[in-house]
Amino acid sequence: VNGNGNAPTVTVVLPSYRRLHRLPPLIHEYRGQGADQIVVVLDGPHEGWRDELPLGDDALEIVQLTENVGLARARIAGLERARGDVVLAVDDDVIPGPGLVARHRRFHAEGGARVLQGYMPVSLPTRRGSDQAPTYLYARDYDAQVAGWRRGDSDTILGSLWGGNVSLPRSLYLAAESFKASERLEYNEDLDLGIRLARVGATAVFDDRAIAAHHHARGITAYMRECEVRGQAVADLERRWGERPGQLTPMVTIPRSYSRVLGAIQRRIADHDRGGALQAAVVGAYRMSGALHAWRLQDAATRLLRRALIMRGYRRALEAERTSRVDTAVVRPGT
């Protein structure tokens, strides 16, 4: 409860990058649900945004950053302008369900350094398309994580925080930022925030009645690029915290229980910077199985590529870091 003894005020912080068309209906929905303030953060220059977005609402603030800074820092730009007692951090591909803002508001009326992890199942099409395996895989991963939250405790939630439908007191967010400032991470920004919140004494609760729909969409080409970025992010988190978060280890190492043959294929792909014939063969199998609606085979190809490419991104990031350290340590004549 805020200092006046009333229900806490809620600021929705909504970062976006090159998705202007998605923002007007989201702004309308959050406003209709009673959000006290909506801060839209355009992560970098967005030409023509004044023609696309609704203006003239005192509850709406639109911030256009001069450069693209990534999700974590874009959220902080929104946090700096938030006036509400509570910050509801959302994504531009997440559609709020009925009463979402009220659910978050009621939770924080009890006060305390608490985080509410909302529920946002993936909105899957009624009929699967030939290049949608990454989205279906993402949906299953999310469902598995939700099952873990339901069985687990606060540490489980903070150790696997999944952004897009998360709220916390503004003061708590600022405390986490003061403890360790956000930096650009191309993946796992939410995990990084969860680690920081745990370090400042926060607790977390999962509520599947605080519901929203995640409209995830990723074809295999974009997904492959994303996987390499995920590997880079694992290395970034290791550098940032001095250790690798344990939950990320299966992404960059092959478990002993895994198939030796498939593991060897993943290592070969991971060791090849430009893909090579083996990667091309797996992608070919992905596309053929999609055309034939052989979904199990396509899913298996997607999972195989996922770890292989995350491992590649991780390896390349570590190699680049070692090279940078060597270059920095070189003492040039005359310096």
DRENDO-1510 file (C-alpha; in Angstrom, 1 decimal, always signed):
<recs>
REC; n; res; u; v; w
REC; 1; VAL; +0.0; +0.0; +0.0 .
REC; 2; ASN; +1.3; +3.5; -0.8 .
REC; 3; GLY; +2.1; +6.1; +1.7 .
REC; 4; ASN; -1.5; +7.5; +1.6 .
REC; 5; GLY; -3.0; +4.1; +2.6 .
REC; 6; ASN; -4.6; +3.6; -0.8 .
REC; 7; ALA; -4.1; +0.9; -3.4 .
REC; 8; PRO; -0.7; +1.3; -5.0 .
REC; 9; THR; -0.4; +3.1; -8.3 .
REC; 10; VAL; +0.8; +1.1; -11.3 .
REC; 11; THR; +3.1; +2.2; -14.1 .
REC; 12; VAL; +3.3; +0.0; -17.1 .
REC; 13; VAL; +6.7; +0.0; -18.7 .
REC; 14; LEU; +6.6; -1.1; -22.3 .
REC; 15; PRO; +9.8; -1.2; -24.3 .
REC; 16; SER; +9.5; -1.7; -28.1 .
REC; 17; TYR; +11.9; -2.1; -31.0 .
REC; 18; ARG; +10.5; -1.6; -34.6 .
REC; 19; ARG; +7.0; -2.8; -33.7 .
REC; 20; LEU; +5.1; +0.5; -33.8 .
REC; 21; HIS; +2.0; -1.2; -35.2 .
REC; 22; ARG; +1.6; -3.3; -32.1 .
REC; 23; LEU; +1.6; -0.5; -29.6 .
REC; 24; PRO; -1.7; +1.4; -30.1 .
REC; 25; PRO; -3.9; -1.6; -29.1 .
REC; 26; LEU; -1.6; -2.4; -26.1 .
REC; 27; ILE; -1.8; +1.2; -24.9 .
REC; 28; HIS; -5.5; +1.2; -25.3 .
REC; 29; GLU; -5.9; -2.0; -23.3 .
REC; 30; TYR; -3.6; -1.0; -20.4 .
REC; 31; ARG; -5.3; +2.3; -20.2 .
REC; 32; GLY; -8.7; +0.6; -20.2 .
REC; 33; GLN; -7.5; -1.7; -17.4 .
REC; 34; GLY; -6.8; +1.3; -15.2 .
REC; 35; ALA; -3.0; +1.7; -15.4 .
REC; 36; ASP; -2.1; +5.0; -13.7 .
REC; 37; GLN; +0.8; +5.6; -16.1 .
REC; 38; ILE; +2.1; +3.9; -19.3 .
REC; 39; VAL; +5.7; +4.6; -20.3 .
REC; 40; VAL; +6.4; +3.4; -23.9 .
REC; 41; VAL; +10.2; +3.2; -24.5 .
REC; 42; LEU; +11.1; +3.2; -28.2 .
REC; 43; ASP; +14.5; +1.5; -28.2 .
REC; 44; GLY; +16.2; +3.7; -30.7 .
REC; 45; PRO; +15.0; +6.1; -33.4 .
REC; 46; HIS; +11.6; +5.2; -34.8 .
REC; 47; GLU; +10.7; +7.5; -37.7 .
REC; 48; GLY; +7.1; +8.5; -37.9 .
REC; 49; TRP; +6.1; +7.3; -34.4 .
REC; 50; ARG; +4.1; +10.5; -33.8 .
REC; 51; ASP; +1.8; +9.4; -36.6 .
REC; 52; GLU; +1.4; +5.9; -35.3 .
REC; 53; LEU; +1.0; +6.3; -31.6 .
REC; 54; PRO; -1.9; +8.0; -29.7 .
REC; 55; LEU; -0.9; +11.3; -28.1 .
REC; 56; GLY; -2.6; +13.8; -25.8 .
REC; 57; ASP; -3.1; +11.4; -22.8 .
REC; 58; ASP; -1.6; +12.6; -19.6 .
REC; 59; ALA; -1.2; +9.0; -18.4 .
REC; 60; LEU; +0.9; +8.1; -21.5 .
REC; 61; GLU; +4.6; +9.0; -21.8 .
REC; 62; ILE; +6.5; +8.1; -24.9 .
REC; 63; VAL; +10.3; +8.0; -24.7 .
REC; 64; GLN; +12.4; +7.7; -27.9 .
REC; 65; LEU; +16.0; +6.7; -27.1 .
REC; 66; THR; +18.7; +8.2; -29.4 .
REC; 67; GLU; +20.2; +4.7; -29.9 .
REC; 68; ASN; +19.2; +1.1; -29.5 .
REC; 69; VAL; +20.4; +0.0; -26.1 .
REC; 70; GLY; +18.7; -3.4; -25.6 .
REC; 71; LEU; +15.8; -4.5; -23.6 .
REC; 72; ALA; +17.3; -4.3; -20.1 .
REC; 73; ARG; +18.5; -0.7; -20.4 .
REC; 74; ALA; +15.3; +0.3; -22.3 .
REC; 75; ARG; +13.4; -0.9; -19.3 .
REC; 76; ILE; +15.6; +1.2; -17.0 .
REC; 77; ALA; +14.8; +4.3; -19.2 .
REC; 78; GLY; +11.2; +3.5; -18.4 .
REC; 79; LEU; +11.8; +3.0; -14.7 .
REC; 80; GLU; +13.5; +6.4; -14.5 .
REC; 81; ARG; +10.3; +8.0; -15.7 .
REC; 82; ALA; +7.9; +5.8; -13.7 .
REC; 83; ARG; +5.8; +7.6; -11.1 .
REC; 84; GLY; +3.8; +4.6; -9.9 .
REC; 85; ASP; +4.4; +2.7; -6.7 .
REC; 86; VAL; +4.6; -0.5; -8.8 .
REC; 87; VAL; +6.3; -1.1; -12.1 .
REC; 88; LEU; +4.6; -3.7; -14.4 .
REC; 89; ALA; +7.2; -4.6; -17.0 .
REC; 90; VAL; +5.7; -6.0; -20.2 .
REC; 91; ASP; +6.7; -6.8; -23.7 .
REC; 92; ASP; +5.3; -5.6; -27.0 .
REC; 93; ASP; +4.3; -9.1; -28.1 .
REC; 94; VAL; +2.4; -9.9; -24.9 .
REC; 95; ILE; -1.3; -9.2; -24.9 .
REC; 96; PRO; -2.8; -8.6; -21.4 .
REC; 97; GLY; -5.7; -10.7; -20.3 .
REC; 98; PRO; -8.8; -9.3; -18.6 .
REC; 99; GLY; -8.0; -7.7; -15.2 .
REC; 100; LEU; -4.2; -8.1; -15.5 .
REC; 101; VAL; -3.4; -4.7; -14.1 .
REC; 102; ALA; -5.8; -5.1; -11.2 .
REC; 103; ARG; -4.3; -8.5; -10.4 .
REC; 104; HIS; -0.8; -7.0; -10.1 .
REC; 105; ARG; -2.2; -4.0; -8.2 .
REC; 106; ARG; -3.9; -6.3; -5.6 .
REC; 107; PHE; -0.8; -8.4; -5.1 .
REC; 108; HIS; +1.3; -5.3; -4.2 .
REC; 109; ALA; -1.4; -3.8; -1.9 .
REC; 110; GLU; +0.1; -6.1; +0.7 .
REC; 111; GLY; +3.4; -4.4; +0.5 .
REC; 112; GLY; +6.9; -5.8; +0.9 .
REC; 113; ALA; +9.9; -6.5; -1.3 .
REC; 114; ARG; +7.9; -8.9; -3.5 .
REC; 115; VAL; +7.8; -9.7; -7.2 .
REC; 116; LEU; +4.8; -11.1; -9.0 .
REC; 117; GLN; +5.6; -13.4; -11.9 .
REC; 118; GLY; +2.5; -13.4; -14.1 .
REC; 119; TYR; +1.4; -16.2; -16.5 .
REC; 120; MET; +1.8; -15.7; -20.3 .
REC; 121; PRO; +1.3; -18.9; -22.2 .
REC; 122; VAL; +2.2; -18.8; -25.9 .
REC; 123; SER; -0.7; -18.2; -28.2 .
REC; 124; LEU; -0.3; -21.0; -30.7 .
REC; 125; PRO; -2.1; -21.1; -34.1 .
REC; 126; THR; -5.0; -23.5; -34.6 .
REC; 127; ARG; -3.0; -25.2; -37.4 .
REC; 128; ARG; +0.7; -25.5; -37.3 .
REC; 129; GLY; +2.7; -24.1; -40.2 .
REC; 130; SER; +5.7; -25.6; -41.9 .
REC; 131; ASP; +8.2; -23.2; -40.2 .
REC; 132; GLN; +6.9; -22.8; -36.7 .
REC; 133; ALA; +8.8; -25.4; -34.7 .
REC; 134; PRO; +10.8; -22.8; -32.8 .
REC; 135; THR; +7.6; -21.3; -31.5 .
REC; 136; TYR; +6.2; -24.7; -30.5 .
REC; 137; LEU; +9.5; -25.5; -28.8 .
REC; 138; TYR; +9.4; -22.2; -26.9 .
REC; 139; ALA; +5.8; -22.9; -25.8 .
REC; 140; ARG; +6.8; -26.3; -24.4 .
REC; 141; ASP; +9.8; -24.9; -22.6 .
REC; 142; TYR; +7.6; -22.2; -21.1 .
REC; 143; ASP; +5.1; -24.8; -19.9 .
REC; 144; ALA; +7.9; -26.8; -18.3 .
REC; 145; GLN; +9.1; -23.7; -16.5 .
REC; 146; VAL; +5.6; -22.9; -15.3 .
REC; 147; ALA; +5.4; -26.4; -13.8 .
REC; 148; GLY; +8.6; -25.7; -12.0 .
REC; 149; TRP; +7.3; -22.5; -10.6 .
REC; 150; ARG; +4.1; -24.2; -9.3 .
REC; 151; ARG; +6.2; -26.8; -7.5 .
REC; 152; GLY; +9.0; -24.5; -6.5 .
REC; 153; ASP; +9.6; -21.6; -4.2 .
REC; 154; SER; +10.6; -18.0; -4.4 .
REC; 155; ASP; +14.2; -18.8; -5.2 .
REC; 156; THR; +13.0; -21.0; -8.1 .
REC; 157; ILE; +11.0; -18.1; -9.6 .
REC; 158; LEU; +13.7; -15.5; -9.2 .
REC; 159; GLY; +16.3; -18.0; -10.6 .
REC; 160; SER; +14.3; -18.3; -13.7 .
REC; 161; LEU; +12.4; -15.0; -14.0 .
REC; 162; TRP; +10.6; -14.8; -17.3 .
REC; 163; GLY; +9.9; -11.2; -18.3 .
REC; 164; GLY; +7.0; -9.8; -20.2 .
REC; 165; ASN; +4.4; -10.0; -17.4 .
REC; 166; VAL; +6.3; -9.2; -14.2 .
REC; 167; SER; +5.6; -6.5; -11.5 .
REC; 168; LEU; +7.6; -5.2; -8.5 .
REC; 169; PRO; +7.7; -2.1; -6.4 .
REC; 170; ARG; +9.5; +0.7; -8.1 .
REC; 171; SER; +11.7; +1.1; -5.0 .
REC; 172; LEU; +12.7; -2.6; -5.3 .
REC; 173; TYR; +13.6; -2.2; -9.0 .
REC; 174; LEU; +15.7; +0.8; -8.1 .
REC; 175; ALA; +17.4; -1.2; -5.3 .
REC; 176; ALA; +18.3; -4.0; -7.7 .
REC; 177; GLU; +19.7; -1.4; -10.2 .
REC; 178; SER; +21.7; +0.3; -7.4 .
REC; 179; PHE; +23.1; -3.1; -6.4 .
REC; 180; LYS; +24.3; -3.8; -10.0 .
REC; 181; ALA; +23.4; -1.6; -12.9 .
REC; 182; SER; +21.8; -3.1; -15.9 .
REC; 183; GLU; +23.9; -3.6; -19.0 .
REC; 184; ARG; +23.1; -4.7; -22.5 .
REC; 185; LEU; +22.4; -8.4; -22.7 .
REC; 186; GLU; +21.0; -9.8; -25.9 .
REC; 187; TYR; +19.3; -12.6; -24.0 .
REC; 188; ASN; +18.6; -13.6; -20.4 .
REC; 189; GLU; +18.0; -10.1; -19.2 .
REC; 190; ASP; +15.2; -11.4; -17.0 .
REC; 191; LEU; +17.5; -14.0; -15.4 .
REC; 192; ASP; +20.0; -11.2; -14.7 .
REC; 193; LEU; +17.3; -9.1; -13.0 .
REC; 194; GLY; +16.1; -12.1; -11.0 .
REC; 195; ILE; +19.6; -12.7; -9.7 .
REC; 196; ARG; +19.9; -9.1; -8.6 .
REC; 197; LEU; +16.5; -9.1; -7.0 .
REC; 198; ALA; +17.5; -12.2; -5.0 .
REC; 199; ARG; +20.7; -10.5; -3.9 .
REC; 200; VAL; +18.8; -7.5; -2.5 .
REC; 201; GLY; +16.4; -9.7; -0.5 .
REC; 202; ALA; +13.3; -9.9; -2.7 .
REC; 203; THR; +10.9; -12.8; -2.8 .
REC; 204; ALA; +8.7; -13.8; -5.7 .
REC; 205; VAL; +5.3; -15.4; -6.2 .
REC; 206; PHE; +3.8; -17.0; -9.4 .
REC; 207; ASP; +0.2; -16.3; -10.2 .
REC; 208; ASP; -1.5; -18.0; -13.1 .
REC; 209; ARG; -4.5; -15.7; -12.7 .
REC; 210; ALA; -2.4; -12.7; -13.7 .
REC; 211; ILE; -2.6; -13.9; -17.3 .
REC; 212; ALA; -1.5; -12.6; -20.7 .
REC; 213; ALA; -1.0; -14.2; -24.1 .
REC; 214; HIS; +2.5; -14.3; -25.6 .
REC; 215; HIS; +2.4; -13.9; -29.4 .
REC; 216; HIS; +5.8; -15.5; -30.1 .
REC; 217; ALA; +6.8; -15.9; -33.7 .
REC; 218; ARG; +10.1; -17.2; -34.9 .
REC; 219; GLY; +11.0; -19.1; -38.1 .
REC; 220; ILE; +14.1; -21.3; -38.3 .
REC; 221; THR; +16.4; -18.6; -39.9 .
REC; 222; ALA; +15.7; -16.0; -37.2 .
REC; 223; TYR; +15.8; -18.7; -34.5 .
REC; 224; MET; +19.3; -19.8; -35.6 .
REC; 225; ARG; +20.6; -16.3; -35.3 .
REC; 226; GLU; +18.9; -16.0; -31.9 .
REC; 227; CYS; +20.5; -19.2; -30.7 .
REC; 228; GLU; +24.0; -17.9; -31.4 .
REC; 229; VAL; +23.1; -14.7; -29.5 .
REC; 230; ARG; +22.0; -16.8; -26.6 .
REC; 231; GLY; +25.4; -18.4; -26.4 .
REC; 232; GLN; +27.0; -15.0; -26.4 .
REC; 233; ALA; +24.7; -14.0; -23.5 .
REC; 234; VAL; +25.8; -17.0; -21.4 .
REC; 235; ALA; +29.4; -15.8; -21.7 .
REC; 236; ASP; +28.3; -12.3; -20.9 .
REC; 237; LEU; +26.5; -13.5; -17.7 .
REC; 238; GLU; +29.6; -15.5; -16.7 .
REC; 239; ARG; +31.7; -12.4; -17.0 .
REC; 240; ARG; +29.2; -10.2; -15.2 .
REC; 241; TRP; +28.7; -12.5; -12.2 .
REC; 242; GLY; +32.1; -14.4; -12.1 .
REC; 243; GLU; +30.3; -17.7; -12.6 .
REC; 244; ARG; +27.9; -19.4; -14.9 .
REC; 245; PRO; +24.3; -19.6; -13.7 .
REC; 246; GLY; +23.7; -23.3; -13.2 .
REC; 247; GLN; +20.5; -23.4; -15.2 .
REC; 248; LEU; +22.4; -22.3; -18.3 .
REC; 249; THR; +24.9; -25.1; -18.2 .
REC; 250; PRO; +22.8; -27.6; -20.3 .
REC; 251; MET; +22.7; -25.0; -23.0 .
REC; 252; VAL; +26.5; -24.9; -23.5 .
REC; 253; THR; +27.5; -28.4; -22.5 .
REC; 254; ILE; +26.3; -31.8; -23.6 .
REC; 255; PRO; +25.0; -34.0; -20.8 .
REC; 256; ARG; +26.5; -37.4; -20.4 .
REC; 257; SER; +23.1; -39.0; -20.8 .
REC; 258; TYR; +22.7; -37.5; -24.2 .
REC; 259; SER; +23.0; -39.5; -27.4 .
REC; 260; ARG; +26.7; -39.8; -28.3 .
REC; 261; VAL; +25.9; -39.6; -32.0 .
REC; 262; LEU; +23.7; -36.5; -31.7 .
REC; 263; GLY; +26.2; -35.0; -29.3 .
REC; 264; ALA; +29.0; -35.5; -31.9 .
REC; 265; ILE; +26.9; -33.7; -34.5 .
REC; 266; GLN; +26.2; -30.8; -32.2 .
REC; 267; ARG; +30.0; -30.5; -31.4 .
REC; 268; ARG; +30.8; -30.5; -35.1 .
REC; 269; ILE; +28.3; -27.8; -35.9 .
REC; 270; ALA; +29.4; -25.7; -32.9 .
REC; 271; ASP; +33.0; -25.9; -34.0 .
REC; 272; HIS; +32.2; -24.6; -37.5 .
REC; 273; ASP; +31.9; -20.8; -37.7 .
REC; 274; ARG; +30.0; -20.7; -41.0 .
REC; 275; GLY; +27.7; -23.7; -40.6 .
REC; 276; GLY; +29.2; -26.2; -43.0 .
REC; 277; ALA; +27.6; -29.2; -44.7 .
REC; 278; LEU; +26.4; -30.8; -41.5 .
REC; 279; GLN; +24.4; -27.8; -40.4 .
REC; 280; ALA; +23.0; -27.5; -43.9 .
REC; 281; ALA; +21.9; -31.1; -43.8 .
REC; 282; VAL; +20.1; -30.6; -40.4 .
REC; 283; VAL; +18.4; -27.5; -41.8 .
REC; 284; GLY; +17.4; -29.4; -44.9 .
REC; 285; ALA; +15.9; -32.1; -42.7 .
REC; 286; TYR; +14.0; -29.4; -40.8 .
REC; 287; ARG; +12.5; -28.0; -43.9 .
REC; 288; MET; +11.6; -31.3; -45.5 .
REC; 289; SER; +9.9; -32.6; -42.3 .
REC; 290; GLY; +8.0; -29.3; -42.1 .
REC; 291; ALA; +6.7; -29.8; -45.7 .
REC; 292; LEU; +5.7; -33.3; -44.8 .
REC; 293; HIS; +4.2; -32.3; -41.4 .
REC; 294; ALA; +6.5; -34.7; -39.7 .
REC; 295; TRP; +6.4; -32.6; -36.6 .
REC; 296; ARG; +8.4; -34.9; -34.3 .
REC; 297; LEU; +11.3; -35.0; -36.7 .
REC; 298; GLN; +11.2; -31.2; -37.2 .
REC; 299; ASP; +11.1; -30.6; -33.5 .
REC; 300; ALA; +14.1; -32.9; -33.0 .
REC; 301; ALA; +16.1; -31.0; -35.7 .
REC; 302; THR; +15.2; -27.8; -34.0 .
REC; 303; ARG; +16.4; -29.0; -30.6 .
REC; 304; LEU; +19.7; -30.3; -32.2 .
REC; 305; LEU; +20.4; -27.0; -33.8 .
REC; 306; ARG; +19.5; -25.0; -30.7 .
REC; 307; ARG; +22.2; -26.4; -28.5 .
REC; 308; ALA; +24.8; -26.6; -31.3 .
REC; 309; LEU; +24.3; -22.9; -32.2 .
REC; 310; ILE; +24.2; -21.8; -28.6 .
REC; 311; MET; +27.5; -23.7; -28.0 .
REC; 312; ARG; +28.9; -22.0; -31.1 .
REC; 313; GLY; +27.9; -18.5; -29.9 .
REC; 314; TYR; +29.3; -19.3; -26.4 .
REC; 315; ARG; +32.6; -20.6; -27.9 .
REC; 316; ARG; +33.1; -17.5; -30.1 .
REC; 317; ALA; +32.3; -15.2; -27.3 .
REC; 318; LEU; +34.9; -16.8; -25.0 .
REC; 319; GLU; +37.5; -16.7; -27.9 .
REC; 320; ALA; +36.8; -13.0; -28.5 .
REC; 321; GLU; +37.2; -12.3; -24.8 .
REC; 322; ARG; +40.5; -14.1; -24.6 .
REC; 323; THR; +41.8; -12.3; -27.7 .
REC; 324; SER; +40.7; -9.0; -26.2 .
REC; 325; ARG; +42.6; -9.7; -23.0 .
REC; 326; VAL; +45.7; -10.6; -24.9 .
REC; 327; ASP; +45.5; -7.5; -27.0 .
REC; 328; THR; +45.0; -5.4; -23.9 .
REC; 329; ALA; +48.0; -7.0; -22.2 .
REC; 330; VAL; +50.4; -6.3; -25.1 .
REC; 331; VAL; +52.7; -3.5; -24.2 .
REC; 332; ARG; +53.6; -1.6; -27.4 .
REC; 333; PRO; +57.0; +0.0; -27.8 .
REC; 334; GLY; +57.0; +3.6; -26.7 .
REC; 335; THR; +53.9; +3.3; -24.5 .
</recs>
